[in-house]
Amino acid sequence: MDYKRRRERVFRAVEERGLDGAIFISPENIFYFTGAPFVKGSVGKILYFDRGGTASIIVTDLDYQEVLDFVDDDSVEIIKTEFGERPSERLKKIAGRKIGFEEQQVSYSLYDYLRKDLELKPLDGLAEKMREVKDGEELRRMEEAQSITERALEEALQSLVGGMTEAEIASEVERRMRVLGAESYAFESIVASGERAVYPHGKPTRKRTEEGESVILDLGSRVEGYCSDMTRTLFVGRPKKVLRDVYDAVAQAQDEAIKAAKEGITGKELDGVARGILKEFGYERYFGHGLGHGVGIDVHESPSVSPRGGKVS
């Protein structure tokens, strides 16, 4: 990973915006710029970019050694807080006056604390826009994560039978993802059957699958910090005709959207291709979800492929 080149782009953006520095607290962006260990939900690190071209990770004493092990880069300063000192307290001691921040990530309490001494300016999704376009190494990790997810489901199919609960099905696939090399799941697996299959984010329950039902699985692996996101539809026994008809319509909409995908097309246009096919079958009003989204360090990244989606890079 060319972390240094990514940081250089941020340094330029900081200077162009007339800022004295910029802070990132999301583990996804800290990982993206430095390779520091990705821990979802972590609040123990702040990445600070100085206008002069210095990058510093302010880290709690508990996380200090692990960050050192991962960030083998002399151009990144690792600053350990004193015992009981918060990273935000140390930030105030080294930061300039006018600082850019992740407006979608910083909590109000942190914002309120920092603004008493710093002039805060939103970064307008700077890092997220950079992350839209993947390099070769990022693609390799995502492809491996997808391969593991596919193989895990293929292996699990050998032991899935009607009457299993949604939770049991999720467990069968998840265990295999771990065995095949996933460092974690990209997100909490979704398994929804029967009438529950209409829920796009249905969590697995103790509901048992029944003959003729469809079962929606939404699964993903994480490999070296990068995610896959895969949705598949299974049928228990012989599907009812109405389910088969809907499945065929959705498959055709997907195929046409894949054919239409090209450089320069917008997410809205691509979503419209699939939506137009479903309209022909009379199912458009049931399409309450966007067609798709980007994936990478996070399972949902820009660009959005939806009625409000912009240009797809």
N, C-alpha and C positions, 0 to 999 in steps of 0.2 A: 504494500500500500504506500502511495506517495503522500504521506501525511504532511510533509514539509511543503509541498506544492499547494495543498489545500490551505495551509496556514498562510502562505504568501498571498493567496487570493483574499483572505479575510483582512490581512494587514492593509492591502490596497483599498478594500471597501471601507475600512475604518478611516483611512486618510481622506478618501474621496468625500465622505460624509461629514468631515470636519469634527470627528470625534477624537477624544483622547484615549479611548480604549473601548473594549466590548467584553461582555461576560456571557458565558453559556453555562447553564446548570443542568440541562437535559442530558441524561447519560448517553442518549443516542448521538448527540452532537459532540460531546466530549470524546466519545469513542471515535467518531468520524474524523476529528482533527488530530488526535494524538495516539489512538490505539489503546487508551486506558481501558481497563476491564469494564465491560458493559454489564451493569446491574440495574435491571428495571426497577424504578421506584427509588433508586438511591438518591440521597440528599447530602452525601458526605463529600461532594467535590464541586468546585467552581473553577471553570476555565476562564482565565483572564488574558485578553490580547491587548498589549500595549501598542500605542501608535508607532512607537519607535521600532517595532518588529520583534518584540519579546513575547513569548507565550509562557504562561505560568499556570500550573494546576495547584490550586489551594485544596489541600486534602486533610481530613481528620487523621489523628494519630493512629486510629484503628485501621485505616485503609492505606496508610503511607507505604508500607513495604510491598503490598500487592501492586500498587501503582508503579513503584520503582521497577518491579520485575517485568512489567509489561511495556513500560515506556523507556526504551533504551535509546534515548535521543538527547544529546547534549544541548540541543537548541530549545529544549523545553525544561523550564525550571520547575522542580517539584517542591512546593512549600508546605511543610507540615505545621498544622496549628498546634498551639500549646494545649495541654490537657484541659478540657472543658471549654476551649475557645471554639466558636463556630467559624466555618469558612467565611461567612459574610462579614464577621468582625475583622478578620485578617484582610479581607478585600479592601475595606475602607482605609487601611493603613498604606496600601500600595497603589490604589487606583488614582487616575487623573480625575478631573472634575466632570467632564461631559462624557457619559458612558452609554454605549448601546446595549440593549438587553433583549432577550427573547420574550416578546410580549405574550406569546401563547403558553409560556412555561413558568414564568415568574409568578408566584402567588402574591396576593394582595399584601399579606403580612410582610413578605420579603421586600416587596416594592416600597411599602410604607417605611420600612426600616432603612433602606438604602437612600431614599430620596431626601432624607434629612441632611445628608452630607454630599450627595452626588446629584448631578443633573442627568436624569435618565431619558434616553431617546429610544423608541422602538426600532428594532432591526428589520422589521417587515419581512420576516421569514427568510432572511439571508441564507442561513445554513440549509434550510429545507429546499430552497431553490437550487443550491449547489448540488444537493444530493439527488436531484431528479435524474441527472445523467450519470450512469454507472461506467466505471472503467472495467478493464478486462478481469482484474482480480475480483472485483465485486460481483461481476456476472458469474465467475466460476463458483464462488461460494453460494450464490443463490441457486445455481443449477444443481449443485450438490445437495443443497437442502431440499430442493424439489424432488430429486432422484430418491432420496431417503424416504420422503413422504409417500411417493408412488410405490416404492418397494414394500414399505410397511403395510400399506393397504392391500397390496397384492397377496402378501403372506397372510394377513389377517383374514382375508376372504376364505381361506381354506378351513377356518374354524368357526366362521360366523354361521349361525343357523337361526331360523325363525323362532320367535319366542324369547330370544335374548333381550335384555333391557338395553335402552340407549346407553346407559352408563357402562354396561359390560362391553358393548361394541367399542365405545371410546377407549376403554382400558386396553382392549386387545390391540388396537392400532398404536396407541401411545407407547405401550411397552416395546413394541417392535421398532418404533422410531428411535428410542433410546439405544436399543441393542445395535441398531444399524449405524449409529454414530452421531445422532443429534445431540447437541450439548444441552438443549432444552426444547420445549415446544414454543412455537412462534406466538401462540395465543392459546387460550383455553379452548379445547376442541369442542366443536358444535356437532351434535347428533340429534336429529329431530325426525320422528316418524309419524306416519298417519296424518291426522289433522294438524299435528304440531309441526309438520314439515313446511307450513306456510311461514313460520317464524325464521327470518334470515339469520338471527343470532340465538337460536334456541339452545339452551344448555342441556346436556344429557340428563335425563331423569330416570326413575325406576320404571317408567312405562315400558311394557313389553311389546315388541314388534309382532304384527299379526299378518296372516296370509293376505296377499293382494295389496299391501301397503307399499308406499315409497318411503325410503329412508334417505334423508339429506345428511351428508357428512362434509364438514368444513374443517380442514386440518392443515397444520403447518409445522415445519421443523425449523430450528435455528442452528446454523453451522458457522462457526468462527464469526459470530456476531450478525449474520445475515439470514433473512427469513425466506420461507416459501409460504404460499397461501393457495390451497387447492380445495375446490368444491366438487363433490361427486354425488350422483344419485344412484341408489341401489333399489332393487325391488325384492320384496319377500314373496317368493313363488311367482305366480303368473299375475302380472299387473292388470288392473282394471283398464278398460279401453280408454276412458277419459284421461287416466294418468299417462297412458302411452301416447295419446294424441298431444297432450301438453308437452311431454318430454320431447317428442319429435319437432314440435314448433320451436321450442327453446334451442334445441340442437341446431336447427337451421338458422336461427337468428345469430347464434354464436359463430357458426361457420361463415356467414356472410360478413359479420363484423371483422373476423380475422382476415378475410380476403381484402377488406376495405382499408385495413390499417396500413398507413404509409407515412413517410416523413411529411410534416407540415399540416396533417389533419388535426382538427381540434377534438378534444374529448367530447364536446357536445355533438359534433358531426358523427363521430364513431358510435356514440350511444344512440343517435338517431337512426343509424342503419339497422341495428338490432330492434329498436322500438318499432320501426316501420314494418319489419317482418312479422312481429307479434300482432301488429294492427291488422294485417291481412288475415290472420287466423282468429281475430276477435278477442285476443288476450291482452291488448295494450293496457287496459285499465287495471290489470293485475300486476303490471310491472312497476311497482312502487319503489324500486331500488335502482341505483345507478348500475351501469354495465360493468364497471371495474375501477381499478385504482392502481397506482404505483405500489411497489413493494421494495424493501431493501433492509436497512438496519431496523426500521419499524415495519410492522405488517401493513400499515396504511400510510402511504406516502403520496406526495404529488408525483405526477399529475393525476387529476381526477377524470375518469371517463364517465361522464354523467351529463344530464341536461344543462348543467352549469360549468362543465369542464372547459378549460382553455386549451391552448396548444399543447400537443403531446410531443415532447422532445424526441 
